[in-house]
Amino acid sequence: MSKQIPVSHMAFVRARAGRSAELGVRLSALIEPSRAAPGCLSFALQHSQCDPELWLVSGFWSSQQMMTRYFNSPSMEIFAELVQDLVVNSLDFHTFKDVSAAQALGQCPVPVHKLAG
């Protein structure tokens, strides 16, 4: 049996001027349904301490399959609605997967011991 590698997503969502409170309210509707979604390990909505227009939506999932299933769920329609309703100025969405130390080292073209020299 192969080990499932946890995956995550992060969406940096910037509100249009004067719409940050509305954006926060609408994004907060994602919290409970997302946490209850199959395969969800963690889900959070955070508001920047330095930039009142910036919000972060993040989730950790037990597998790529579970995260993809979530992305195809009706919950994700909120992002299209926010863009259509002109609440969002920008949306920067990324997905990530865990890597082992060996995999991380394999991505570095210079051996680690040579970086210190």
ZADO-799367 format. One record per residue (C-alpha): y, x, z negated; residue in three letters. Coordinates in steps of 0.02 Angstrom, whole numbers, padded with zeros to 5 digits, always signed. Each point is the difference from the previous one (the first is absolute). Last residue first. Example, Ala and Ser with C-alpha at 12.3 -4.5 7.8 and 13.67 -1.06 7.14 Angstrom:
// residues 2
-00053+00684-00357SER
-00172-00069-00033ALA
//
This chain:
// residues 117
+01371+01576-00074GLY
-00020-00173-00075ALA
-00042-00084+00166LEU
-00137+00127+00038LYS
-00116-00067-00137HIS
+00018-00174+00075VAL
-00072+00049+00169PRO
+00125-00040+00140VAL
-00037-00142+00122PRO
+00004-00134-00137CYS
-00099-00155+00048GLN
-00164+00078-00054GLY
+00074+00026-00173LEU
+00028-00188-00015ALA
-00178-00034+00055GLN
-00068+00124-00127ALA
+00107-00076-00138ALA
-00071-00170+00045SER
+00100-00129+00093VAL
+00053-00175-00050ASP
+00065-00113+00137LYS
+00177-00053+00047PHE
+00090-00141+00089THR
+00184-00004+00044HIS
+00135-00133+00027PHE
+00187+00032+00020ASP
+00096-00164+00011LEU
+00186-00005+00038SER
+00150-00116-00019ASN
-00100-00144-00072VAL
+00067-00173-00041VAL
+00035-00043+00183LEU
-00107-00159-00009ASP
-00110+00067+00141GLN
-00026+00166-00091VAL
-00042-00084-00164LEU
-00115-00123+00089GLU
-00095+00141+00085ALA
-00024+00085-00169PHE
-00054-00163-00084ILE
-00140-00020+00128GLU
-00098+00130-00099MET
-00062-00130-00123SER
-00083-00098+00143PRO
-00139+00130+00003SER
-00028+00130+00136ASN
+00075+00140-00106PHE
-00115-00054-00143TYR
-00154+00017+00110ARG
+00061+00172+00052THR
+00016+00051-00182MET
-00175-00063-00038MET
-00075+00091+00150GLN
+00092+00161-00041GLN
-00083-00002-00171SER
+00029-00031-00186SER
+00184-00035+00027TRP
+00162+00066-00077PHE
+00162-00093+00032GLY
+00183+00039+00011SER
+00161-00098+00034VAL
+00157+00104-00026LEU
+00176-00074+00000TRP
+00167+00076+00052LEU
+00169-00091+00005GLU
+00052+00045-00177PRO
-00023+00187+00034ASP
-00013+00112-00153CYS
-00125-00088-00113GLN
-00100-00060+00149SER
-00090-00166-00022HIS
-00190-00005-00017GLN
-00133-00124+00055LEU
-00177+00045-00048ALA
-00181-00027+00049PHE
-00154+00083-00075SER
-00187+00004+00032LEU
+00000-00134+00135CYS
-00174-00016+00076GLY
+00002-00190+00016PRO
+00177-00068-00022ALA
+00050-00052-00177ALA
+00130+00139-00017ARG
+00070-00053+00168SER
+00014-00183-00050PRO
+00090+00051-00163GLU
+00126+00122+00074ILE
+00045-00071+00171LEU
+00124-00131-00064ALA
+00099+00145-00073SER
+00047+00047+00178LEU
+00100-00161+00020ARG
+00092+00020-00165VAL
+00038+00183+00032GLY
+00063-00035+00176LEU
+00115-00136-00067GLU
+00071+00121-00129ALA
+00024+00133+00135SER
+00092-00114+00123ARG
+00181+00056-00022GLY
-00013+00139+00128ALA
-00163-00012+00095ARG
-00150+00044-00104ALA
-00100+00161+00020ARG
-00189-00010-00011VAL
-00104+00155-00032PHE
-00179-00053+00028ALA
-00142+00099-00077MET
-00183-00022+00037HIS
-00155+00065-00083SER
-00178+00054+00033VAL
-00146+00031-00115PRO
-00148+00094+00077ILE
-00164-00095-00005GLN
-00143+00111-00053LYS
-00147+00003+00118SER
-00168-00073-00049MET
//
